[in-house]
Amino acid sequence: MRLIDLWLALALISAAVGTAIAPWCRTLQLLGFMFSMDGLGKGITASASSAFILQLWEERAGVPTQCLHFAFGVGALLVPQIAHIRLGNTTSLDNGTHIGLRSIELDNSTSSFVRREGDQIEIAYGIAAGVTLLNALVFLVMLFGLPRPVLSSSRKQQSFKEVCNPASCIKGDKVVGMLIIAFLFLFWGMPIGAERAYGKFIFVYAVIGPAQMAKAQATILETVFWTTFVLGRFLAIVFSNFVSPTKLLIGDLAITVVATSLLAALQQNIYVLWICTAVFASMISPVFPSAIAWANLYIEMTPMATSVAFISSASADFAYSWISGWLFEYKGPPSLMYFMVAYALVSCTFFSVLVILGRLHRSRVHDEVEDEQMEVEAVANGAKEVEMDLMKSN
């Protein structure tokens, strides 16, 4: 646990330094290095914080995991608003036009960005870095000044070879272990990739796609997507108290299939675009944390296993964004919705396979409870035998 505290503190410091210095960079090389520090810190923070929660709450980690990822969503929603305030409402272009910050040039004309005198983007970056550094100090205090919680005895230290061995995840069954790890690696990344692809292209799709929205409406639509995304993670916190990760995932994926199918079939209907975008965002947002909680029932989610989940999500982010961009450019805007339908169907298929594999073997938590009960019974039987021996000797 202390090692996780140390990693979290160092990662947050790295992210804070990269964020604070980035707007002051005057060379591309230095800016790239600062972004690398920022990205490295965020990556370690994401995986280590999930591992921290899973080790603390074990099989009851569903709600805390949802809370963690809800905080990610809140940060993603609030930080751009801070930057928006420091930059002002418009940016000036050399052709005299004024467009919103979230708008883009849709034609091939050449425009040059002119920074306004009132812009203070360094302050926005400084605020984000300050909050990050404050969190780093909290973990440093936890590392050096607070007593550590006692973890369950069921969590034993494993060697690197044991951690990497698929047979160790489910009762020594190597084949099932490899299948679950393979499908989990693919499944973990899908909601993250689809979420990022939709969030990046929904504005352009709304403007030049079949709906033909005005830029102002498209900006609001994008805001609705990210707002309902955060709302979905908040609702997942509530439902996780009395709904298992399996049922939560089944409900989310089923509704996602319906929402994406309507988006693909009725692309010219503006009302469908508004409603189904909100539904899609609220349903896709809890999938990743719920998948982490589901995996924790069958695999001991060590920091290494959690890192694999975030490697999967980062890889899917690259892949889905590239595929969506290629389809958008060469096949047209409607392809974005068809791609989302494909995501929903493939996700349902993969999770169905995972549920079947999980039901073939009892959960890891169930086995640990049985082992503990057997240990208690063995101790009780031993105590009875000692008591009988004492009575005989008397």
N, C-alpha and C positions, 0 to 999 in steps of 0.2 A: 504493500500500500504506500509506503514512504517513497518507493521508486516512482510510482505513478504520480504522486504529488510533485516530485522533483521534475519529472518530464513535463507535466502540465505547466508548472511555473516557468521553466525554460522556454517552452513552446510559446506561451503567452508573451513573454518578454521579447522573443524573436519576432512575433507578429506585431507587437507594439512598436518596436524599433523600425521595422520595415514600413509600417503604415505612416509613422510620424515623419520619416525622412523622404519618402517617395515624392511628395509634391514639391520638395525643394531641389530635386535632382535636375541637373542641367545637361547631363549626358545620357544617352540611351543605355549605355553599358551599366552605369550606376543605377538607373531606374530599374533595369532588368534584375540587378542583384537585390535591390530592395523588395521588388515584387516576389523574388524567389524566397527571401527571408520570411515575408508575409505568408506566402503560400505554404512553406514548410511548417511554420508555426501553426497555421490553421489546420493542416492535415494531421499533425500530431495531436493537437487539441481535440479534434473530432473523435479520433480513434481512442485516445487515452481516457477521455471523459466518459465515453460509452463503457469502456472496460472498468473504469472506476465504479460506475453505477451498477454494472452487472455483478461485480465482486461484492458490493455492499448488500444488494437486495436479492441476489440469486434468482430463485424461481418467482419472486414477487417483483421483478424488475420491470414489469410491463408499464405501470403508471409512471415511475421515474424516468424510464426511457422516453416515453411520450412527452414528458415535461421538458426533458433536455432538448428534444428536436423542436418542440414548440418555441423554446427560447431562440433556437437558430432562426426560425421563421420570423419571430418578432424583430430580431436584429436586422434581418434582410429587408424588413419593411420600414424600419425606423431610420436606418443609416442613410438611405437615399434621400429621405426627407430633410435630414440635417444638411446634406450636401446641397439640396435644392434651395434651402434658405440662404446658405452662404453664397451661392452662385447667382441668385436672382431668378426671375421667372423666364427670361428670354436670353437667347444668345444671338449675337449680331453676325450677319453674313454680308459678304462684299456686294451682293446684289440688292441689298437694302431690305431683304425680307426678315421677318421675325418669326421664329418657330419655337415651340415649347421644348423643354429639355429632353423629353422623351421622344420627340419627333426625329425623323431622319429624312434625308434627301432621297427621293424616289427616282429621280432621273439621273442622267450621267453628266450633268453640268458640273463644272469645277467650282467649288466654293472654298473660301478660306475662313477659318475660325478666327474671330477677333475677341480677345478677352476684354471684358468691360472693367472699368476702373474700380467698381464696387465689389468685384468678385474677391472672395477670401477663402478659396478652397483649402488653403493650408490649415485654417481654423477647423474646418470640418474633419480633416484627417487627424488633426491634433486631438479633437474630442474623442474620436474613435480609439486613437492610440492611448489616451489617458484612461478610458474605461477598461481597455484591455490590460494595461499595466496595473490598475487597481485590482483586477481579478488575479493577476500574477502574485501580487503581494498577499492576497488571501491564502493562496496555496503555499506560499513560503511560510506564513504563520502556522498553517496546519502542519507543515513539514517539521518545523523546529519547536513549536510551542504548544501543541495540543496532543493529548493521548490518542492512540490509534484504536479504532474499533476492533473487537475480536471477531475474526472471520470464522465461518462454519468449519468444523473439523473435516467435513466431507471434501473440502478443497485441498487436495494434496499437491505438493510441488511435483511438476513433471519435467523430465529432461527435454531437451530440444527435439530429440528423436521421437519421444512419445507424443509431443505436441503435434509434430508433422505427420505422424502415422494416422491415416484415416481410420484404422481399426479401433483407435482409442475413443472415437466419438460415440459409438453405439455398441456397447457390450462386446467389443472385440470383433465385430463383423466387418471385415475389410471391404467387401464388395458394396454393402449397403452404405458404409461410411464414405467410400469414394463417390457413390452416386449422390448422396445427400450434399456433400461438399461441392460437387460439380454443379448441381442444380441450384444450390444456394448462391454460389458465385455468380451465376447468370441472373438469378432472380433478384438478388440484392440491388444490382445496378439498374434494373429496368425502370422503376419508378423515378429514380433520380435523373436518368437520361431523358425520359419522357417529359418530366416536369421542366427541366432546363430548356429542352427543345421548344416546348410549347410557349414557355415564358419569353424566349428570345424572339420567336417569330410571330406571336399572336398580333402584335401591333401592325406589322407589315401586312400580314394576312388580312386583317380587318380593313385596311386601307385599299389595297389593290386586289383583294380576293373577291369572290362572288358577292359578299355583303356590301362592298363599296362604301364603307363608313367614312365619315369626316375624320380628320386627324384628332380633333378634340375628343370625339366619341371613342376613337381607338385608344387614346391615352387613358380614358376612364375605364375602358374594358380591361386594359392591362393592369390597372390598379385594382379592379374588381378581382382579377385572377389571383393576385398575390395576397389580397386581403382575405379572400375566402380560403386560400391556401393556409394561412395562419389560423383562421377560424376552424378549419378541419382538424388541425393538430390540437387545438384547444378542446374540441369536442371529443377527440380520441382519448384525452386524459380522463374525461368523465366516464366514457363508456368502458375504458380499460379496467375500471374498478369492479365491474360485474360481468364483463364479456371477455371470453378467452381470446388470445391472439389469433387462433385459428378461425373462430367465428367472425372476428373483426375483419380479418383479411378477406374472407369469403364475401362478406357484405360489401366491402370497399371495391373489390375487383368486379363483382357482379354489377354494381351500379355504374362503375367506370365503363364497362362494355356497353351498357344502355346509352350513357351520355355521349360517348365517342361515336357510336353508331348513328345517333340523331345528328350530331355535328357533321358527319360525313354525308348523310342522306339529304339533309335540309340545309345546305350551305348558303343558300340565298336568303334564308329566313333570319332576320336580325334578332328576333325574340329568342329563337332557338340558340343562336350564338351567345347571347347574353346569359341565358339561364343555364345552358349546358356547360359553358365555360366555368361558371361558378360551381356547379355540381362536380365537374371534373376535377377542379382544383381542390375542393374540400375532400374528395374521395382519394385522390392520389397522394395527398400530403401525409396521411398516417401510415402508408404502406411500408416505407423503409423502416421506421422504428418498430412497427408491429412485426416485420420480418425478423428484425434483430431479436425481439422478445420471443418469437416462435422458435428461432434457432437455438436460443438459450435453453429450451426444454429438452433438446436432443444432443447438443454439443456444448461442451464447457467453453464458454466464450471468454477465453483468455485474451490478453492484449494482442497477441499475435492473430487470433481468430478475428477479433474486431478490426484489426488492420486490414485483413483480407476483405472484409465487408466494405471498407472505405476505398480500398484499391478497386474493387468491383464498381462502386458508384462513380469514382473518378474516371475509370475507363469508359463506362457507359456515357458519362457526360461528354467526353470527346467524341465517341462513336455516334451517339444519337444526334448531336449538334451537326456533325459533318454530314450524316445521311440526310437529315432534315434540310440542311442548306443545299445539298446537291439536288434533292427532289424538288425543292422550292424553285431553284433556278432553272432546271432542265425539264421538269414535268409540270410546273405551274403551282400556284398557291393551293388549289384543292388537295394536292398530294399530302399536305401537312395533316389534314384530318384523316385521310386514309392510313397514314403512318401511325396515328394515334390509335385507330381501330386495331391495327396489327399489333401494337404494343399491348393493348388490353387483352386480346385473344391469346397471345403467346404467354402473357403473365398468368392468365387463368390456367392455361395448360401446364405450365411449369409448377405452379403451386399445387395443382391437383396431383401431379406426380409426387411432390414433396409430402403431401398429406398421406398418400398411399404408402410411401416409404416409412413415414413416421408411425403409421398404424401397424406396420409389419413388426415393429419393435416397440416395446414400452418406452416411455420417455425416461431420460436420464434422471430427472427429479424423482420419478416413481421408484426407480431402482435404488436411489440413494436413501429414500424413506424406508424402503424394505430392509436395506442393509442396516440402517440405524435401529429399526425394530428388532432385527435379529441380534444385534449387539446388546440391546437392552435385555432381551430375553435370555441371552447367554449369561450376562452378569447376574440376572435374577436367579437363574438356575444354579449358578455357582454359589451364590449367597445361601440358597436353600441347602445345598449339599454341605457347606461349611457349618451351617446351623445344626443340621442333623448329626454331623460328626461330633460337634460339641456336646449335643444332648446324649449321644451314645457314650462318650468318654466320661460324662458325669454319672 
